[in-house]
Amino acid sequence: MRILAVDTTTSCGSAALLEDARLMGEVTCESPATHSARLLRAIDHLLRAADLDIKSVGGFAVAAGPGSFTGIRIGLSTVKSLAFASGKPVAAVSTLRALALKLVHPQVRLICPILDAKKGEVYSALFESLRGRLVEIIPQGAYAPDDLFARLPSRRVIHFIGSGLSVWRDLLMPYIMDRGRFPSRTAFIAHEVGVLGLEELSQERGVPADRLEPIYFRRSQAEEKH
């Protein structure tokens, strides 16, 4: 199946085209500018470079959160429009799970993606990689950093990834001492979103455009005001 995958949940926006699990192409850009200014151009570039059109895509995958509320809305609305027009299914993928997938390796067991959730919180989870499968040890959610870090297992090496490390690494270090590993991996995840999305779509767990929902772990500021 040919998959178009999109991530706009952080400043590391990306779009990818996959043929089954094989990556055909990926467009990445880290910028504080809004994704709405470049996402459709990135998708158009991918399709043109592969000499394809949107009708040749068999399904869509989108990072549905957690992350920037504005970024999530841009990604979901774009994919909803494409899926609605084509009648193809969509897989909503967790940003945290896609980040963790970047670190899956035979020598890596525990993986902790961290995103800054603002308001003194982080979006995070702890995954264990078991024969290539990601099993949640600490559930995905929004946490006070101290509460999350105190729950991390002692005496086990943990691999960390995510933009939240630039904000919370100093607070994290006393909890993990020398057990932390910080691989130098970029946070572009459209490829991983596509791989995870393919798993969902191949098992017929995709949804039509009108049933696509974001993955939020708390209400946005606009919702809180109401």
C-alpha positions in Angstrom: 0.0 0.0 0.0 1.2 3.5 -0.8 1.0 5.8 2.2 1.2 9.6 2.5 2.3 10.5 6.1 2.4 13.9 7.7 3.6 15.3 11.0 3.0 18.9 12.1 2.9 18.4 15.9 6.2 20.2 16.6 8.5 22.7 14.8 10.1 19.7 13.1 7.5 19.3 10.4 7.8 16.5 7.8 5.9 14.7 5.1 6.8 11.3 3.7 5.7 8.9 1.0 6.0 5.2 1.5 5.4 2.1 -0.6 4.5 -0.4 2.0 7.3 0.0 4.6 9.8 1.3 2.0 10.5 5.1 2.2 10.1 6.7 -1.2 10.8 10.2 -0.1 10.6 12.6 2.8 10.5 16.4 3.1 11.6 17.9 6.4 11.9 21.4 7.8 12.5 22.8 11.3 11.1 26.3 11.5 9.1 28.4 14.0 6.9 29.4 11.0 3.4 27.9 10.8 3.2 24.6 9.0 0.2 25.9 7.0 2.6 27.9 4.9 4.6 24.9 3.6 2.8 21.6 4.2 0.8 21.5 0.9 3.9 22.5 -1.0 5.9 19.7 0.7 3.2 17.1 -0.3 3.1 18.4 -3.8 6.9 18.2 -4.1 6.9 14.6 -2.8 4.2 13.5 -5.3 5.8 15.3 -8.3 9.3 13.9 -7.5 7.8 10.4 -7.5 5.8 11.1 -10.7 2.6 10.4 -8.8 -0.6 12.1 -8.0 -2.8 12.1 -4.9 -5.2 9.5 -6.5 -2.4 6.9 -6.4 -2.2 7.1 -2.6 -4.0 4.2 -0.9 -4.2 5.7 2.6 -3.0 8.4 4.8 -1.2 8.6 8.2 -1.0 11.6 10.4 0.6 12.4 13.7 -2.5 13.3 15.7 -0.8 14.5 18.8 0.2 15.2 21.4 2.0 18.4 20.5 1.3 21.9 19.5 -2.5 22.4 19.3 -2.1 24.7 16.3 0.2 22.2 14.6 -2.1 19.3 15.3 -5.1 21.2 13.8 -3.1 22.0 10.6 -2.0 18.4 10.1 -5.4 16.9 10.7 -7.3 19.5 8.6 -5.0 19.0 5.7 -5.1 15.2 5.8 -8.9 15.3 6.4 -9.3 17.3 3.2 -7.1 14.9 1.1 -8.8 11.8 2.6 -12.3 13.2 2.1 -11.6 14.1 -1.5 -10.1 10.7 -2.3 -12.3 8.6 -0.1 -9.2 6.8 1.3 -8.8 5.9 5.0 -6.6 7.6 7.6 -4.6 6.3 10.5 -4.2 8.6 13.5 -0.7 8.0 15.0 0.7 9.0 18.3 3.6 11.5 18.1 5.2 9.9 21.2 5.0 6.4 19.7 6.5 7.6 16.4 9.4 9.3 18.3 10.0 6.1 20.2 10.1 4.1 17.0 13.1 6.2 15.8 15.2 4.6 18.6 14.1 1.0 18.2 17.2 -1.2 17.9 18.2 -4.7 19.2 20.4 -3.1 21.8 17.8 -0.6 23.0 15.1 -1.6 25.5 13.6 1.4 27.3 12.7 4.5 25.3 11.3 7.8 26.7 10.1 10.5 24.3 9.6 13.9 25.9 7.8 16.9 24.4 7.5 20.2 26.2 3.7 20.7 26.9 4.1 24.2 28.3 2.5 25.3 31.5 5.2 23.4 33.4 4.3 20.0 32.0 5.7 17.4 29.6 4.0 15.0 27.1 5.7 11.7 27.6 5.6 8.0 28.1 8.0 5.1 28.7 8.1 2.4 26.1 9.8 -1.0 26.2 11.0 -2.4 22.9 10.2 -6.1 22.8 11.1 -7.8 19.5 10.4 -4.6 17.6 7.1 -4.0 19.4 6.7 -0.9 21.6 4.9 -1.7 24.9 3.8 1.1 27.2 5.4 0.9 30.6 4.3 4.4 31.7 1.2 5.4 29.8 1.2 8.3 27.4 0.0 11.5 28.9 0.7 15.0 30.2 2.8 15.0 33.4 4.5 17.3 35.9 8.1 16.6 35.1 9.1 15.7 38.6 6.2 13.2 38.8 7.2 11.6 35.5 11.0 11.4 36.3 10.4 9.9 39.7 8.5 7.0 38.0 11.4 6.1 35.7 12.8 2.7 36.7 16.0 2.7 38.6 19.1 0.7 37.6 18.0 0.4 33.9 19.4 2.3 30.9 16.9 4.6 29.3 17.1 6.2 25.8 15.6 9.6 25.5 14.4 11.6 22.4 12.3 14.7 21.8 12.3 18.4 21.7 11.3 18.6 25.4 14.8 17.6 26.4 16.1 21.1 25.5 13.8 22.4 28.3 13.8 19.7 30.9 17.1 17.9 30.6 18.7 19.6 33.6 15.8 18.7 35.8 15.9 15.1 34.5 19.6 14.3 35.1 19.5 14.0 38.9 16.8 11.3 38.5 18.7 9.1 36.0 22.3 9.9 36.8 24.5 7.9 34.4 21.6 5.7 33.1 20.4 8.2 30.4 21.3 7.9 26.8 20.7 10.7 24.4 21.1 9.5 20.8 21.7 12.2 18.2 18.6 11.7 16.2 16.5 14.4 14.6 12.9 14.6 15.6 11.5 14.4 12.0 9.0 11.5 12.2 6.9 11.4 9.1 8.6 8.2 8.0 7.8 6.6 11.4 4.3 7.9 11.3 3.9 6.2 7.9 5.3 2.9 9.3 2.9 2.9 12.2 0.0 4.1 10.0 0.6 1.2 7.6 0.2 -1.2 10.5 -3.2 0.3 11.3 -4.4 0.5 7.8 -3.2 -3.0 6.9 -5.4 -4.3 9.8 -8.3 -2.2 8.6 -8.1 0.1 11.6 -8.1 3.3 9.6 -11.0 5.7 9.8 -12.8 7.8 7.2 -12.0 11.5 7.1 -15.0 12.6 9.2 -14.0 10.3 12.1 -10.4 11.5 12.4 -9.8 12.8 15.9 -6.7 14.5 17.5 -4.8 12.9 20.4 -5.0 15.5 23.2 -4.0 14.9 26.8 -5.4 18.1 28.1 -7.6 21.0 26.9 -6.2 23.8 24.8 -6.1 27.4 26.2 -9.1 28.3 24.0 -11.1 25.4 25.5 -10.1 26.3 29.1 -11.4 29.9 28.6 -14.8 28.5 27.8 
